[in-house]
Amino acid sequence: MNGNGEGNLEVLAGAAWDVIVVGAGPAGSMAAHELARLGVTVLLVEKARFPRYKVCGCCLNGRALSVLAAAGLGSLVEEHGGVPLDSFELAAGGRKARMRLPGGAALSREVFDAALADAAVAEGARFISECRATLKEGTHAGWTVALQQGELSVEVSARIVLAADGLGQRLLRAVDAFESQAAESAHIGAGVMVDDGAAAYGAGVIYMAAGAAGYVGLVRVEGMRLNIAAALDPAVVRERGGPGPAAAAIVEESGLDAPDGLAGANWRGTPGMMRRVSRVSAHRFFVLGDAAGYVEPCTGEGMAWALSAAREVVPIVFAALENFDRSTEMAWERRYRELTGRAQWRCRTIAAGLRRPRLVKAATVALGRVPALAYPVIGRLNLGVAIEKEMHL
Ligand SMILES: Cc1cc2nc3c(=O)[nH]c(=O)nc-3n(C[C@H](O)[C@H](O)[C@H](O)COP(=O)(O)OP(=O)(O)OC[C@H]3O[C@@H](n4cnc5c(N)ncnc54)[C@H](O)[C@@H]3O)c2cc1C
């Protein structure tokens, strides 16, 4: 079997790993990369066929880039055609404000996630795609995990399982101790990639259209394709007959030009985004990335949280491989809350503000006059070196 998961699943039957990582998004692939480079045997399992499209704004902020750099992957985004970001344009109710960004880059998730999985393989992780993992049984020594690829199913075992399976959180639902709750007010995510050659959307700018039914982000990624991602009120999506018409209406009402065919494009959706989980660890089991709870994409931090958590879980996995006990479990609970608590609170506050169209329009007018009003928040979202120090990386 090669690194891309081609080959016969049967060769894995009965294999034992130190760590099985479920999900090859930024959280899973970064964790696999970091563990493999320290000599841990790692199986990275991904249910989709790679490379795959993923609903996302595709913007890596300064913090995400600095975590990549700390992992020795500082050139990955540039090498794969990532577009450097220099500004953010907010549009609401026909008003616009443009603010400078101190850093960041836009790269499609198709390309970014595949490159990160390749980097994990280069460090020695085994990667298998088009393969769904399910937890079978927890024992004193670890977990039995079932792998299903098409008609074929095998069982493998691991001393530790990392759940990095994203918003659906299916893996952790199989573990008794977990509860996952979606907020009633949760927006759903939706996205599409279009080949829009129109000059209205320049490279290097994140455009955000805000309206009563949600918000839509548009950004040029590699190859000048236009990535569009939205957080939408599910009731409005139903009323309008799908995410496309709902997102197109928000863009038009905001005063931005709606790309041709936006309403009828082939949109993909996500489950409700605002989710909390009761815990992020259990017996020989740690949760990270969106699977550990997610707020909303309004601050564009999801990948930074996922990448940071993937690096931070490594010493805890090492301790767990040495000797797993209740204190190892609690260590990840504590560290994870420290890592994301304040940022998620900030994100929740901004998300609540975005649900008030008059407030957003007033803020857009104010920011149009004095863009510097946004710089403290933008600065926090793009902290690089300072955050790395804070994280003791
Ligand atoms: C509309 C929208 C816009 C966003 N914009 C941005 C942005 O601009 N910047 C930013 O930083 N973040 C953004 N985010 C957030 C970002 O997409 C997530 O935070 C990020 O993808 C989390 O990474 P992850 O690795 O935890 O999960 P994911 O990227 O979701 O990866 C999980 C992987 O697990 C796989 N999987 C699931 N179950 C199984 C299983 N049983 N077996 C095997 N594989 C499995 C899935 O196929 C998937 O590939 C946005 C999100 C949305 C919805």
The ligand as an ORCA input file, in Angstrom:
! r2SCAN-3c Opt
* xyz 0 1
  C     -18.069     27.858      5.836
  C     -16.763     27.640      6.537
  C     -15.703     28.527      6.328
  C     -14.499     28.357      7.003
  N     -13.479     29.202      6.753
  C     -12.288     29.037      7.390
  C     -11.174     29.854      7.082
  O     -11.203     30.675      6.168
  N     -10.028     29.681      7.807
  C      -9.929     28.726      8.789
  O      -8.870     28.618      9.423
  N     -10.960     27.891      9.061
  C     -12.134     28.026      8.385
  N     -13.163     27.165      8.632
  C     -12.986     26.137      9.653
  C     -12.144     24.965      9.134
  O     -12.693     24.471      7.935
  C     -12.121     23.865     10.186
  O     -11.899     24.424     11.453
  C     -11.033     22.842      9.878
  O     -11.312     22.157      8.682
  C     -10.915     21.847     11.028
  O      -9.996     20.868     10.683
  P     -10.131     19.393     11.245
  O      -8.896     18.705     10.819
  O     -10.513     19.425     12.659
  O     -11.416     18.773     10.499
  P     -11.736     18.577      8.964
  O     -10.957     19.486      8.135
  O     -13.211     18.591      8.860
  O     -11.216     17.108      8.657
  C     -11.855     15.983      9.178
  C     -11.598     14.820      8.230
  O     -12.037     13.618      8.852
  C     -12.580     12.760      7.866
  N     -13.417     11.788      8.564
  C     -14.576     12.011      9.225
  N     -15.028     10.874      9.769
  C     -14.146      9.907      9.442
  C     -14.069      8.518      9.715
  N     -14.986      7.883     10.458
  N     -13.040      7.812      9.215
  C     -12.080      8.425      8.469
  N     -12.111      9.734      8.174
  C     -13.114     10.473      8.670
  C     -13.337     13.727      6.963
  O     -13.567     13.181      5.677
  C     -12.373     14.928      6.925
  O     -11.483     14.868      5.831
  C     -14.362     27.297      7.928
  C     -15.407     26.396      8.123
  C     -16.588     26.549      7.424
  C     -17.689     25.531      7.620
*
